[in-house]
Amino acid sequence: MPQWLIYTLATVLVCALVVGAAALRQRRVINEDTSETPDVLEYMVMMVGVVYAIVLGLAIAGVWEARQAADDTVQREAQSLYEIDQRLDVYPAAFREQVRSHIDAYARHTVTAEWPEMEAGREPDATGAALLGKIRADLAHREPADELQAQAYQPLLDQVAAADDARHQRIDSAGSTLPGSVWFGLVAGGVVTLGLLYTLQIRRTTREVVLATTFSALVVFLLFLVWSFDAPFGRDGVDSAQPLLELYAARG
């Protein structure tokens, strides 16, 4: 299901619950004096709202930082492979094409096979590591034939090591960033915060209903934002794999 549809359905559902609960409360409570709200109640509602806003802000900052770190990891992995591709010019054409074909195969497998596994929360198999091992073997077993190849030999192996390190970091950072206990706190805090709207004696006036639904939609949007960024490499599609995709798409 697309993310925009999930967000739309969640927003509509929560706002409908808020409006429906306000209408039901107004129908059941007829003789209640709603002209005044106790100061202590207003203070408690304000404090709960502030605490929840701080927790929600920290959660957004945490998942955003994890998303940025994941993007940097993919960029480093792709850049290392790109450097290998570019530094092969000192080798014969046949060897260049051999190594570049292995780079293309690795990038293609990463995008088409490993990315769906990471989005599903599963660890990819060893195929990607084997393909990267072929690139390392190509370069390590090729004896330099002249001074230029000798100068390029070690830097090329260093780039393979950098790509391997970035790959391990990418796999390790796949999956949810926030633990289940944090999610329980975020959802429970949202329910409590929205539930406190009714302690302020909301009536069915247009102004109060609009404010209540707007606030509810904001809470849903922020929770959806946390949920969306909680997957460092995205919930669907391969947009986050664009640097690797460009490695073989440009040559295809």
N, C-alpha and C positions, 0 to 999 in steps of 0.2 A: 504494500500500500504506500503511495507517495507520501512524503513528509508533510506537504502542504495540506493534503486531505486529512491526515491524522490531526494536525493542528486545528483545522477548521472544525472537525467533528468534536474535538475536546472543548474548544471554545464555546461552540453552540450548546453543547451539553451542560457545561458548568453555568453559563449565563441563564439557560432555561431553568436550571435547578434553583439559582438565586431568585429569579423573578417568580417562579412557582412557589418557592418557600415563603417569600414575602407576601404574596397574595393569599396563601393559605393561612399564614399567621394573622393577617389583617381580618380574614373572615372569621377566624376562631376567637380572636381577642377583640371584643367590641368595647367593653367598658374600661379598658386600660388607659391610664393617664399617660399620654405620650408627650406632654408639654415640656417635660424636664427630664434630663438624664443625670444620674448621680455623678459627681466629680470623680469619685474613686473609680467608677466604671470607665469613664473616659480615659483616665490615666492608665488603667490596666490595658485597655485596647491599644492605646498609643504605644506603650512599652512592648507589647507583644508584636505589634506591627514593625517597630524599629528593630527588635531582635531578629525577626524573621527576614527583614530586608537585609541586614548585615550577613546573615547566614546564606541567603540566596546570592548576594553579591560575591561572597567568597567562593561559592560553588561555581558561579559563572567564570570567575577569574581563574579558578583551578582547571576547569575543563578547557577554557580558551588557551591557557598556557600549554596544556597537553596537546591540543590540536596544533599549535604553532611548532612545538617540538617535533611532532610527527611529520609535519610538512618539511621541516629542516632536515630530518633524517632521510626522507625520500629524495630531497634535493641533493644531499651529500652522496647518496648511493648512485643516483643518475649522473652526477658530475664526475664521480670516480670512473664510471664506465665510459663516459664521454672522453675523459682525458686519455684513457687507454686507446680508444678509437683514434684519437687525433695523433697520438705519439707513435703510431705504427708506421708512419711514413718512411722511417729509416729501414724498414724490412722489405723483402721482396713482395711483389703483388700477390702471389699465391698464398703466402703466409698471412698477409694482411686480411685477405678475404676469409681465410679459415677462422682467424680470431674474431673478426667482425661478425661472421655468421653465428658464432657461439654467443657473442654479446647480444645479437638480435634475438636468438632463441631464449636467452636468459630473461631479457626484458619482456618478451612476449609471454613467457610462462608466468612471470611475476604478475603481470597485469591481468591476464585471462584466467589463471588458475589460483594463484596465491591470494589475490585481492578478495574474491568471493569467500574464501575460507576465513580470512581475517574479519570480514564484515559479519560472518556468521559466528564469530567467537571461537573458531577452531584453529588449531595450529597447523600450518601448511606442512606437507610432507617433505621428504628430503630431495625431491627432484630439483628444486631451485639451487640447493647447495651443491648438487652434483654438476649442474650446468655451470655454476661459478667455478667449480673445481676444474672443469675443462679449460676455462680461460686461464686459470693459474697454471695448469699443466702445459698449455701451449707456450706460455711465456717462459716458465721456469726451465723447460726442457729444450728451449731454443738457444743454442750456443751463439753468442755474438760473433759476427763475421768480420766486423771492422770496429773502428773507434766510436762511430756514431751509435751503433747498436750496443756497444759496451756501456756507453753513457746512458742510454735509454733503458737498459736492462733492469737495474734496481728500482728506478722510479716507477716503472710499469708494475713491478711486483708490489711496490708500496700502494699503488692505486687499487690493485686487487684486494690487498689487505684492508684498505679503507672501505671498499665496497662490501666486503664480507662483514666488517664490523657494523656498518650501517644496516645491513640486512638483518643481523641479529638484533639490533636495537629496534628495528621496525617490527619484527615478529614479537619481541618482548612487550612492546607498547601497544600491541593490538588488543582489542577488547575494551570493556568498560573502564573508565578512569575512576569513577566514584564507587565505593563499596556499597553493599546493600543497606547497611545501617544508615549511611548518609542519605540515601534515597528515601528510606522510611521517614527520616526526620524532615526532609524537604516536603514530601507529600502530606505527612501528618501536620506539619506547620502550616501548609497552605490551607488544609481543611479547617484548622483551628482559626486561622486569620480570617478566612471568609465566614466562618461560623460566628465570629464576634460581630459581624455586621448586624446580626439580629439582636444582639444585646443593646445596640444603640437605638432600638425601637424604630426600625425602618418602616415607613408606611408606604402606601401605594401611590404617592405623589410622583408625578413624572420626573421631577428633579432627583428624588432619592433613588428611584428605580434606575435611572440613567447612570447615576454615580456608582451604584452598587454593581451594575453589569459592567461598566467600564473598568472598575477596580478588579472585578473577577476576571475579565478578559486579560488584563495586564498580568495578573498572577499566573494564569494559564500560559501566556506567551513566554514569560520568564522561565517557567518550568520546562516548557517545550524547548527553549533555547538551551537549557542545561542538558536535556535529554539528547538533543541533536549533536551538541559538541562533546557529549560524553563518549562518543565513538570517535577516536582520534583520526581514523581514516574514512569517516563517513558512514552513513547508514545504508546508502544505496549508490550504485554507480561507481565509476573509477576516476572521478574528478581529481582526487588527491594523488592519483598515480600518473598525472599528466607528465611530469619530468621523465619518467620511465617510458611512457607511451611514445613520447617524441623520439626516443632513441631508434625505434624500428619503424615508426610511422613515416619519418622523413626519408628513409631508405627504401620503403616498401613500394 
